[in-house]
């Protein structure tokens, strides 16, 4: 039985801490509850918005005139070197549970904010590895037809911070199966904690932000070479960090209202007090305009702006 709530404040639930209320809101834990929530919205001619970890998202100040379907499913199981997890499972929790069982290989994903479903949708990655490197299959529900389908890795069209599910949002991820590698538990725990410490060093943990706001763009070779000379690191796949570009145009630490481009990781647009979505969007536009003017590069949002 669904419990539909009205006028629920979304901001406190998001990592950004920004946004107005949802007209309707429901927690769902099972596939049947997801289908029931979709049917409830459809019967009333309502838009629906699916959320889970509530990172990587900017909710508008006026709120959402929709049914917000909040996926809270968090069951998971291990079989050999495989992990099967609900879309609502916290990614860091899964990394740590795997280490306890001597399974790893994906420790560099530790600390990426959000859930397994969100990680797959946006092909989350950090320090090299991406979730696509581990996914075997994904179970998803079509919000249009109500059918379930199992997608194997090659069907998901993974790309840099992208997947079939991001391009075709009618499909709602419900379950993910990944393959891990055998690892020494102590070494895996140490690797996980070192990864989290590195994220802390870069000031990208425990701040009110959506995660990286912009996708790292593919740039002309001259700009790649400038980055490589300055940083002594390769421009992977022809991309350079959006944060580096923001710093180069002098907008590291830039502020609009209480929205700030972090002084330590400027691709994190953080809520430094009572930032509004309008503040964040104005800061984002200021950054995009400056990068376009100086480098001729069009930054694209990684965060989902609802």
Backbone torsions as a table, in degrees:
resi	resn	phi	psi	omega
1	UNK	NA	121.8	-179.6
2	UNK	-76.0	143.2	173.0
3	UNK	-112.3	99.7	-178.4
4	UNK	-88.0	123.5	178.3
5	UNK	-105.0	155.9	179.0
6	UNK	-114.8	147.6	173.1
7	UNK	52.4	55.1	180.0
8	UNK	-92.1	130.2	178.3
9	UNK	-70.7	124.0	-176.9
10	UNK	-90.3	-33.5	-173.7
11	UNK	-49.8	-47.3	-177.7
12	UNK	-65.1	-16.6	-178.3
13	UNK	-88.5	-16.4	-175.5
14	UNK	-95.7	157.2	177.2
15	UNK	-70.4	-22.8	178.3
16	UNK	-78.7	-30.4	-176.6
17	UNK	68.9	34.0	-174.6
18	UNK	-132.3	144.9	170.7
19	UNK	124.7	158.6	179.3
20	UNK	-88.4	-172.2	-174.1
21	UNK	-79.4	158.0	169.8
22	UNK	-88.5	136.1	177.5
23	UNK	-60.5	-44.2	175.3
24	UNK	-133.9	152.2	-175.3
25	UNK	-149.3	137.7	177.9
26	UNK	-146.0	136.5	171.9
27	UNK	-87.6	135.1	177.7
28	UNK	-130.3	140.0	-177.9
29	UNK	-117.5	-20.8	-175.3
30	UNK	-124.5	164.9	176.9
31	UNK	-62.5	-38.6	178.8
32	UNK	-62.7	-38.0	178.8
33	UNK	-68.9	-35.3	176.3
34	UNK	-62.6	-46.0	179.7
35	UNK	-62.4	-39.9	179.7
36	UNK	-65.9	-39.4	179.1
37	UNK	-65.9	-42.2	177.4
38	UNK	-61.2	-41.6	179.1
39	UNK	-64.2	-40.6	179.5
40	UNK	-59.8	-45.3	179.5
41	UNK	-66.7	-43.1	-177.6
42	UNK	-62.9	-42.0	-179.7
43	UNK	-61.7	-26.9	-177.6
44	UNK	-103.5	6.2	179.3
45	UNK	64.9	30.5	-176.8
46	UNK	-96.4	144.6	166.9
47	UNK	-68.1	151.8	173.8
48	UNK	-126.1	151.0	176.6
49	UNK	-130.7	126.7	-179.6
50	UNK	-99.1	126.7	176.3
51	UNK	-127.4	157.4	175.5
52	UNK	-138.3	-86.3	-179.1
53	UNK	-72.9	-21.5	177.6
54	UNK	62.7	28.2	164.7
55	UNK	-99.7	173.2	174.5
56	UNK	58.2	29.9	-178.2
57	UNK	-144.1	141.6	175.6
58	UNK	-118.8	116.5	-179.5
59	UNK	-91.3	134.6	-178.0
60	UNK	-65.0	154.4	-178.0
61	UNK	-61.2	-32.8	-178.0
62	UNK	-79.5	-4.6	179.2
63	UNK	88.3	-165.8	-175.9
64	UNK	-124.0	116.1	175.8
65	UNK	-83.2	74.5	-170.0
66	UNK	-162.8	172.0	166.7
67	UNK	-93.2	116.5	175.4
68	UNK	-88.1	118.6	179.8
69	UNK	-99.0	109.1	-174.5
70	UNK	-98.7	108.0	-177.0
71	UNK	-79.8	117.2	-177.9
72	UNK	-114.7	6.3	-179.9
73	UNK	-60.1	134.5	-176.2
74	UNK	-146.1	30.8	177.9
75	UNK	-89.3	149.3	179.0
76	UNK	-152.1	160.4	178.7
77	UNK	-150.6	153.7	178.9
78	UNK	-114.4	143.2	173.5
79	UNK	-143.2	106.9	-174.3
80	UNK	63.4	-125.0	179.3
81	UNK	-97.3	10.0	-179.2
82	UNK	-103.8	146.2	176.4
83	UNK	-122.6	130.7	173.7
84	UNK	-115.6	124.7	-172.3
85	UNK	-138.5	143.2	173.3
86	UNK	-63.7	153.6	-178.6
87	UNK	-61.0	-28.1	-177.0
88	UNK	-83.2	-0.3	-179.5
89	UNK	-68.7	136.2	176.3
90	UNK	-67.5	131.0	-174.5
91	UNK	-63.5	-44.2	-179.4
92	UNK	-64.1	-38.8	176.9
93	UNK	-58.3	-42.4	-179.9
94	UNK	-66.4	-41.0	177.8
95	UNK	-59.3	-43.9	-177.9
96	UNK	-70.9	-37.2	177.2
97	UNK	-65.1	-35.6	178.9
98	UNK	-66.5	-39.9	-179.1
99	UNK	-60.5	-35.6	-179.8
100	UNK	-61.9	-26.0	-176.7
101	UNK	-101.8	11.5	179.4
102	UNK	70.4	34.9	178.8
103	UNK	-123.1	135.6	-177.9
104	UNK	-157.2	-148.4	-175.3
105	UNK	102.8	-23.2	-177.7
106	UNK	-114.4	20.6	-175.8
107	UNK	-59.5	-27.9	-179.6
108	UNK	-68.3	-11.0	175.0
109	UNK	-83.9	-6.9	-178.1
110	UNK	-61.2	132.1	176.7
111	UNK	94.8	-10.9	173.3
112	UNK	-64.4	123.2	-176.1
113	UNK	-69.1	141.4	174.3
114	UNK	120.8	-166.7	-171.7
115	UNK	-111.5	171.5	178.2
116	UNK	-61.3	-44.0	180.0
117	UNK	-61.8	-44.4	178.5
118	UNK	-65.1	-36.8	179.0
119	UNK	-62.7	-41.2	179.3
120	UNK	-69.0	-45.9	-178.0
121	UNK	-55.6	-44.5	-177.4
122	UNK	-100.0	11.1	-176.7
123	UNK	43.4	59.9	-177.2
124	UNK	-60.1	144.5	178.3
125	UNK	-156.4	163.2	177.8
126	UNK	-161.4	138.5	174.8
127	UNK	56.0	28.5	177.1
128	UNK	119.3	-70.0	-177.6
129	UNK	-66.0	152.4	174.3
130	UNK	-128.1	160.7	-177.5
131	UNK	-61.7	-27.6	179.6
132	UNK	-58.9	-25.8	-178.0
133	UNK	-69.8	-11.6	-173.6
134	UNK	-122.4	-18.0	-174.9
135	UNK	-71.0	130.3	171.7
136	UNK	-93.5	-51.0	-177.6
137	UNK	-156.0	161.2	-179.8
138	UNK	-134.9	132.1	173.9
139	UNK	-98.6	132.8	-177.0
140	UNK	-142.3	156.3	-179.1
141	UNK	-112.3	131.9	174.7
142	UNK	-81.7	120.5	179.2
143	UNK	-71.6	-14.7	-179.6
144	UNK	-88.8	-48.6	-175.5
145	UNK	-98.5	-18.7	-176.8
146	UNK	80.8	4.9	-179.5
147	UNK	-84.5	152.3	172.2
148	UNK	-102.1	148.7	179.2
149	UNK	-146.0	142.4	174.3
150	UNK	-100.6	123.2	179.6
151	UNK	-104.9	127.2	172.3
152	UNK	-85.0	166.0	-172.4
153	UNK	-51.0	-46.4	-174.0
154	UNK	-67.3	-18.7	179.7
155	UNK	-84.7	-9.5	-169.5
156	UNK	-88.8	-12.6	175.8
157	UNK	60.0	42.8	-179.8
158	UNK	-60.7	138.6	172.5
159	UNK	-145.1	-178.3	-177.9
160	UNK	-59.3	114.7	-180.0
161	UNK	51.8	37.9	-174.8
162	UNK	-152.8	158.1	175.9
163	UNK	-161.9	170.5	174.7
164	UNK	-54.1	-38.2	-175.3
165	UNK	-70.2	-27.3	175.9
166	UNK	-75.4	-35.5	-178.4
167	UNK	-80.5	-23.6	-179.0
168	UNK	-129.8	80.0	-171.3
169	UNK	-70.0	0.1	174.0
170	UNK	-64.6	-22.7	-177.8
171	UNK	-90.4	123.6	-178.6
172	UNK	-106.3	118.0	-179.4
173	UNK	-70.0	131.6	179.2
174	UNK	-117.2	-27.8	-175.9
175	UNK	-152.6	144.2	-178.2
176	UNK	-133.3	138.8	176.5
177	UNK	-118.5	128.3	-179.5
178	UNK	-125.9	157.4	176.0
179	UNK	-113.7	127.7	-179.0
180	UNK	-112.2	178.2	180.0
181	UNK	-113.2	150.8	175.7
182	UNK	-67.0	139.4	-176.1
183	UNK	-146.9	154.5	172.7
184	UNK	-70.0	122.6	-174.9
185	UNK	-55.3	-44.3	-178.7
186	UNK	-64.2	-42.5	179.7
187	UNK	-66.6	-38.4	-179.8
188	UNK	-66.5	-41.7	176.4
189	UNK	-61.2	-44.4	-179.5
190	UNK	-63.0	-42.2	-179.7
191	UNK	-63.8	-41.6	178.9
192	UNK	-61.9	-47.9	-177.6
193	UNK	-68.2	-33.6	176.2
194	UNK	-65.4	-37.4	178.0
195	UNK	-64.2	-45.7	179.3
196	UNK	-63.2	-40.0	178.6
197	UNK	-62.9	-38.0	178.0
198	UNK	-65.7	-39.3	176.2
199	UNK	-64.7	-39.5	176.3
200	UNK	-61.5	-42.4	-179.4
201	UNK	-60.2	-34.2	180.0
202	UNK	-85.4	4.4	177.6
203	UNK	60.5	45.4	178.2
204	UNK	-123.8	25.9	173.8
205	UNK	-124.1	150.1	171.1
206	UNK	56.5	37.4	170.8
207	UNK	-121.5	155.6	179.4
208	UNK	-82.8	92.7	-177.7
209	UNK	-151.1	172.0	-179.4
210	UNK	-95.1	5.5	-168.1
211	UNK	94.7	-161.9	177.5
212	UNK	-61.2	125.6	-175.0
213	UNK	-81.0	-34.6	-179.1
214	UNK	-114.9	149.7	173.0
215	UNK	-74.3	141.0	173.5
216	UNK	-66.0	120.1	-171.3
217	UNK	-86.5	153.8	166.6
218	UNK	-75.1	132.6	-174.2
219	UNK	-129.9	162.7	176.5
220	UNK	-60.2	157.1	-174.9
221	UNK	-59.2	-34.5	-178.9
222	UNK	-62.3	-38.2	179.7
223	UNK	-74.9	-35.8	174.2
224	UNK	-57.8	-45.4	-177.8
225	UNK	-66.1	-37.1	176.5
226	UNK	-62.0	-44.8	178.3
227	UNK	-61.9	-45.6	-177.3
228	UNK	-64.5	-37.0	176.8
229	UNK	-66.5	-42.1	-176.3
230	UNK	-73.1	-40.2	-170.9
231	UNK	-103.6	-13.5	-179.1
232	UNK	64.0	28.8	-179.6
233	UNK	-133.3	150.5	-178.9
234	UNK	-74.3	150.9	172.3
235	UNK	-87.4	94.7	-174.9
236	UNK	-64.6	130.3	178.2
237	UNK	54.4	28.8	178.2
238	UNK	75.9	12.8	-178.6
239	UNK	-103.1	150.4	170.4
240	UNK	-124.0	155.1	-178.8
241	UNK	-63.5	133.2	175.3
242	UNK	-59.1	-35.3	179.4
243	UNK	-61.2	-36.0	178.4
244	UNK	-66.3	-42.0	178.1
245	UNK	-63.5	-40.9	178.9
246	UNK	-62.0	-41.4	177.8
247	UNK	-65.0	-40.8	-178.1
248	UNK	-64.0	-30.2	179.6
249	UNK	-90.5	8.0	173.1
250	UNK	79.5	22.6	-177.0
251	UNK	-110.4	11.9	170.2
252	UNK	-61.4	124.5	-177.7
253	UNK	83.1	3.1	-179.6
254	UNK	-63.0	149.9	-174.2
255	UNK	-135.6	139.1	165.5
256	UNK	-130.1	112.2	-172.3
257	UNK	60.2	-127.9	177.8
258	UNK	-101.0	13.0	173.5
259	UNK	-92.2	127.7	-173.3
260	UNK	-133.2	137.2	169.3
261	UNK	-80.2	110.4	-171.7
262	UNK	-46.3	136.8	179.5
263	UNK	-69.3	-16.4	179.9
264	UNK	-107.2	-26.4	177.3
265	UNK	-144.8	84.6	-168.7
266	UNK	-65.3	-11.0	173.8
267	UNK	-79.7	-3.2	169.7
268	UNK	-94.2	105.7	173.4
269	UNK	-86.9	110.6	-170.7
270	UNK	-109.0	154.9	175.7
271	UNK	-87.8	105.7	-173.5
272	UNK	-96.8	23.3	179.9
273	UNK	165.0	-98.1	-179.9
274	UNK	-124.7	47.8	-179.5
275	UNK	-61.9	143.4	173.7
276	UNK	-100.6	164.8	174.7
277	UNK	-61.9	-35.2	178.0
278	UNK	-60.9	-41.0	176.8
279	UNK	-60.4	-47.6	-177.8
280	UNK	-61.5	-45.3	-178.3
281	UNK	-66.3	-35.7	177.9
282	UNK	-67.2	-41.1	177.2
283	UNK	-65.4	-42.9	178.8
284	UNK	-60.4	-42.2	179.9
285	UNK	-66.7	-39.0	177.2
286	UNK	-59.6	-43.0	179.0
287	UNK	-65.9	-46.0	-179.1
288	UNK	-60.7	-42.3	-179.9
289	UNK	-63.4	-42.8	-178.1
290	UNK	-66.8	-42.4	180.0
291	UNK	-67.6	-39.2	177.7
292	UNK	-64.5	-42.8	-178.0
293	UNK	-65.6	-42.4	-175.2
294	UNK	-83.6	-37.4	-173.0
295	UNK	-116.2	-10.3	-176.1
296	UNK	70.2	24.6	-177.3
297	UNK	-111.1	133.4	179.4
298	UNK	-97.6	107.7	177.2
299	UNK	-72.1	142.2	177.8
300	UNK	-116.7	140.3	-179.6
301	UNK	-68.5	134.6	167.1
302	UNK	-89.4	-37.8	176.9
303	UNK	-65.5	144.9	178.3
304	UNK	-86.8	117.2	177.6
305	UNK	-96.1	108.1	-174.9
306	UNK	-78.0	NA	NA
